[in-house]
Amino acid sequence: MSPPAPILVWFRNDLRLDDHPALFHAAASGAPVIPVYLHTPRTRSRWTRGGASRWWLHYALEDLHQQLTTLGSPLVLRSGTDTEALLTELMQETGAKQIFWNRRYEPDWVELDTQLKQALPAKSFPGTVLREPGTVSTQTGNPYKVFTPYYRACTKLGPPPEPLPPPSHLQPPESPVASDALSDWHLLPGLNWDTGMQEAWNPTLQGAEDRLEDFLDEAAGLYKDKRDFPDIVGTSRMSPWLHVGQISPRRIWHECDALQQTRGGGDGIEAYTRQLVWRDFATQMLFHFPHTDTDPLQEKYAAFPWNTDPKGLKAWQKGLTGYPIVDAGMRELWTTGWMHNRVRMIVASFLVKDLLISWREGADWFWDTLVDADLANNTFGWQWAGGCGADAAPYFRIFNPVRQSEKFDAKGGYIRKWVPELRSLSEKEIHAPWEMSCPPENYPSPIVDHRAARDRALEALSTLTV
């Protein structure tokens, strides 16, 4: 009897061994397994990876290659412009008869996967969400557009599926498969701007497990009370590892549940697992409304009179708006590739409502600078801030950056860390330094008056047809 033909396992945003349905079922078949990652920047999409996300991807692939080599079948890297051609070529080279992958839900990926399934012998499996889009719907069969009833519906379904174990061994193909060198993909920056990210992150599986362990040991029980304060580590900071799939949301959910069962976690654990469901909600919104990566969900906002302000946009990007909490957030982002979630809301409100610059500009900047630049969550968050998406904050709810700063960074610790020009200011002065009798000379004055900007934003809103 001839040996079974190899199976290609195509890794995408699931760069891990455990809770990986495609890998699990390929290994369980007893056939040789050929793990593959394709680098195919697609010109038909503007959502090719940004610089910070490429930096993380380099190290994640390096780490995954080492893990797979230990199991017996190293990761094969191939690059090109035509995904179908690359997969076909690999099948011909290796004699593989099937391709397994885990599903993705972004519009371009759904379209691509549909085309590939018509051309190739492919089998797909549930992807990196707690529950797949379409499995949670209203009584009329429609997707939820408001989070709270979506969350209640998910809760009634019980726990998400248990994570699958990693394979203990992979049967390699008879002959080694040619692979690109990761360094040839030039994912790392040519200029040395990534020092802060190197210091802030360990973009490996070990980094993910260490961070999750620290969070569960120290912060999870206090998450509900501390998650809004950027000067302390009150959040999990797991989003970059979740973004590339080095760790599964199902694994995190069940580890949180186990903690709750053994030690208790109070409202903090539930508040945190609720955010994992929020992540799913964003994914299913983009899946059901694929136009929202570029256009507002609420159609009336398509006519919103956005302001064209290159100077203001640049000041926001560089953290030179004159509003300390905004500038601290933007500088944290540029240095580390990440920003605290409360501050993300503050800087987004400032761009969209104080400067009246389109949420699309903010989404583009975050896409390029975030190590956790997930399309569904980035889109959802910016449309939420702009008041034009699902479950969005009403447009007339405009964050006052000074009040937000006083409430969530009362002692100014976060501002002092990221805006060193203001370190010597008192707790009272640091939130609005322009009100001092002698404002700091090395820090800019506000580029816009918040009160006037708020009035301008509400006036612009009034032009829309309700």
N, C-alpha and C positions, 0 to 999 in steps of 0.2 A: 504494500500500500504506500502510495506516495505521501510525503509529509504535507500538512496543510499549508496553503499559501499564506504569505505574510499579510498582516493587517496594518495599514497606515493609521496612526493615531495623530490627528492634526490638532496640535495645541494652539489656542488662540488667546483668550483672556482668562485662562485657567491653568496657570503655570505652577502646578502642584501635582503630587502623587495621590494624596488621600482625597476622598469625596470627589473623584474624577470618574464619572460614569463611563465615558468612552474608553479610558484606559482600563478601568476595572473589567469591563465586559470583553475587551480585546485580550487582556491577560487571561481571563477565565476560559477563553475559547481553547487555549492550548496552542494556538498558532504563534509563529514568530511575530513580534510586535516591533514596528519601526516608528518611533516618536519623531514627529516632524514639526518644525515651526517655519512659517513662510513670512518673509519680509517683502510685502507688496504694497508700497505706497501707491494708493489708487488716485489717479489724477481726477477721476470723476467726483471725488468727494473732497470738500475742504477740511474734513475732519481727520486728516492724517495727524499722527502723534505730534504734540508740541515738544519743545526742547526738554523741559523738565521730565515729561513722561518718557521720552526716549532714554534719558539718563537712567531712570529707574529700570526700564526694560532691559538695558544692557546687563545690569547686575542680576536681575531676576532670571534671565536666560542662562547666564553663566552658572548660577546656582542650580537651576533645574538640570542643566547638562551634567553636572557632577552627581546629582541624585540619581538620574537615569543611568549613568555609567555604572554606578554602584549596583543597580538592579540588573545590569547585564546588557542593556541596549541603549547606547548614547543618543542624545538628541541630534537630529539631522537638520541643518539650517540650509535653506534655499531662498534666493531672492530673485525678483523679477517683476514684471508688470502685469502678467496674465496668470491669475491663480489657477484656472482650469488647466492651462498648459503645464504649469509646474507640477500639479498633482498627477496629471496624465503621464508626464515624463518619469516621475518617481514610480508610478505603477509599472511602467514598462521596464524600468531599470531593475526593479526588485522582484517582479512577478507578483506583486500584491494584487489581490482581487477585491478588496474592500477598503473603504475609508471610513473611519469613525471620528466623529467630533461632537463636542458639546455645543449646544445652540447659543447663539448670540441674538440680541433683540433690537439692536439699533437698525434704522431703516436700510442703510447700505448693506449691512450684513444679512438681513432677512432677504433682500433682493438677490444678493450673491449666492446665498445658500440654496435658494429656490432654483436658480439657474444650474448650480452644480449638481443638485440632486436629479435634474433632468438629463444630465450628461454623463454622470459617473455613478458607480455602484457605492453609494454613500448611505450611512446610517447615523442619525443624530440622536442626542440624548439631552435630558434637561440640563440647563446651564447653571451659571453661578448666581442663582437667586433662591430665596426660600421657597417661593411658589411661582410657577411659570405664568406669564401673561395669558389671560384667558381662563385660568382655573378659578379665579375669584371674580364674580360678576354680580350685578344687581339681580333682583327677581325677574326683571324683564330681559336679562341676558346681556345688558350693556355694561361697559366698563365703568367703574366708579370714577368720579371726578373730584370727590371730596375725601380726604384721608380718613377722618374719624369713622365713617361707616365702613370704609374699606378695612380698616384695622379691626373693627368689631367682627366683620365677616371672616377675616383670617383667624381671629381668636376662636370663633365657633368651630372652625375646622380642626382644632387641636394642634399639637406640635407639628412643625415641618418634618419631612422625612429625616431619619437618622443618617448621618454622614457615612459614606462607604469607606471601608478600610483601604489602605494602599496595598498594591500587590507586593508580595514578598520577593518575587523574581520575575523577570521578563525574558522570554525566549528570544534571542537575537536572530537576525536573518543569517543565512549561510555565509554570505560575504559582506564585508563592511560596505556601507553606503557613503558615497562622496558627500561632503558637507562644506558649506562656506565657512570661512573663519569669521567669528563674531566681530572681531576688530575691523574687518573689511566693510562692515555695515555703517561704521562711523556714527554710532548712536551717541557716543560721548561727545561733549562739546569740544570744538577746536580751541576755543579760548578758555582760560581757567576761571570760569564764573561759577563753578559748582562746589567751591570749597565749603560753603555753608550747608549745602545738602549732604556732603560727605560727613560733616560733623553732626548733622541732625538725625541721620537715618542709617539703618542697616538693612538694605533692600534685599534681604534673603529670607528663606523660610525660618531660620534661627532667629532673625530679627523680629519676624511676626510672632513667633511663639514666645519670645522673651517679653515683647511688649504686651501681648495678651495676658500673660501670667502676671506681670506687674499690675496691669489694670484690674484684673480680677482680685488680686491680693490686696491692693491698696485703695483703689478708687471706685470700683463698681458700686459699692454700697452707698457711696456719697454722690454718685453721678447726677442724680436729679437736682441736688442742691448746689453742686459746684460746676456743672457743665457750662454755665454762661460766663465764667470769670476767666479771662484769657491769661492772667498773670500766674495761674496755678495749672498744674496738669490734672484737670478734672474730666477730660474726655479720653476716649480710648486711643485716639490717633491711629486707628487701624485702617483708615480709608485707603492709603496707598497700596497696602498689601491686598486689600479686597479688590481694588481697581484692576490689578493685573491677575488676580485670582491665585495668589500664592497661599491664601487661606480661604476657606469656604465660609459663607455666612451661616450655612447650616451647622458647621462645626462650632462657630462662635456662639450661635443661639443655644446649642445643646450644652456647651460648657458653662454658659451662663445659667441655664436651667439646672444643671447639676450642682452648681454653687448655691443656687437658691434652695435646692432640696436638702443639701447637707449643712450649710452654714446659715442660710437665710441671707437675704440681700435687701429686704425691704423694697421700697418704691424705686430704689436706684436701679436694680437689675431690670425691673419691668420697663422703666423709662428708657434704658439702653436698648433692650431687645425691640422696643417700639421703634427705635431709630432704624434697626435692621429692616423692619417692615416698611418704614418710610422709604428706604432705599429701593425696595421692591416696587413700591407705589410709583416712584419716579420712572422705573424701568417699564412698568406696564403702561404708563401714560405715553411715553415715547413710542412704544410698540403700537398702541391703538391709534395714536395721532402723530404719524411720522413726520408731518410737516412742521411740527413744533420745534425742531432743532433750529429753524431759521425764522419761523413765523409765529405770531402769538396764537395761543389757543382761543382766546376770546377775540373774535374777528374785528370788533370795533376798534381795537387798539392798532390795527394795521394803518389807520389814518392818524395816529398820534403825531403831533408836530414836534418831532425830536429836534434838538439843537445840534448844529455842526460846530464843534468847538475843539479843534486840534490842540490848542494850547492848554485848555482845561483837561482834556483827556491825558495829555502827557504829564501834567502836574499830578493827576490822580495816579497814573501808572508808576511814577517815580516816588510817590509818597511825599509830595511837596505842596499839599493843598492848604496848609496852614491850620488844619484841624488835626490835633495830635493823635486822636484815636484812629482816624482814617489813615494818617501817614504811618503810624506804627504797624497797622495791618498790612499795608501795601509793601512796606519794607521787610516785614517778616516773610511775606510771600516771595519776594524777589530773592531773599537770602536762602530760605529753606525749602521753597517749593510747596509750602503749605500755609494755611491760615486758620486760626481758630474760628469755629462756626459762628459764634455771636458776632465776631468782627467781620466775617464775610457778609453778614446781613447789614452791618453798619456801612461798610464801604460800598456795597451794592446800592443801598438806598441813597447814599451821597451822590454816586455817579448818575443814577437814573432820575432822581428827583431834585437834588440841589443843582446839579449841572445840566439836567435835562438831556443827557446823552443816552442814546439807545442802549437797552440791555444787551443788544447784540455785541456792542463794542466791549462790554464787560465780559461777556461769555467768551469772546475771542481771546481776550487777554488772559483770563483764567485758564483757558484751554492750553495756552502755550506755556504758562508758568507754574501750573499745579502738577505735583507728582501724582495726585489722585484725580486727574482730569477725566472723569467718567462722563460720557456724553449725556446720558439720561439725567444724572444728578446735577450736572452743570447747567443743562438746559432748564430743568425744573426749578433749580434755585434762582436763576436769573429771571425767569418768568414770574416766579413768586415775588421777587423783589420789585419787579416792574408792574405788578398788579394785573398782569395780562394772562396768567396761566391758570392751572387747576389749583383749587384750594388756596388761592393767592391772598396775600395781605391786600386789602383795598388800597387803590392808588392814593387815596386821600390820607392814608396812615403813613406819615412821613417821619422817619427817625430824626430826632434832634441829636446831632453828633456829640454835642457837649453834654446833654443829659445822659445819653448812653454811656459816655465816658465816665461821668460821675457815678453812675449806678453800677457799672460792671468793672471798672478799674479805679475804684474810689481812691486808693492810695497812690495810683499812678505807676505801679510797678511794671506793668506791661509797656506803657509809654516810655518809661525811662530805659527799658531794655532796647527798644528799637528806634527811639528818637533821642540819641545821646545829647543833642543840643539842649534838651530840656531837663537833663538829670538833676540840675541844681535847684529846680523850682520846687516850691512847696506843694503839698497835696491840694491846696486851694487854687494855686496859680496854674498848675500844669494842664488843666483841662481846657483853658481858654487864655493862653498867654498873651494874646493881643489886648486883653483888658488891663494888663499891668501898666503902671505908670511909666515903666521903662521896659518895653518888651524886648526879648532876646534879639540881638542884631543878626545872629546867624540862623534864624528860623523865619520862614516866610509868613507874611500876614495872610489871613484867609483870602482865598481867591474868589469867594462869593460870600455874601451875607446870607446866613441861613434863613432869617425871617423873610427877606425879600425873595429868596429862591423858593421858599415854600409857597408864597403867594403866586409866583410865576408858574409853579408846577400845577397848582390847583386851577389856575386860569387855563392852562393848556388842557387839562382834563375836561374842563367845561365845554371845550369845542367838539368833543366826541358826541355822537348820537347814542343816546342811552337805549 
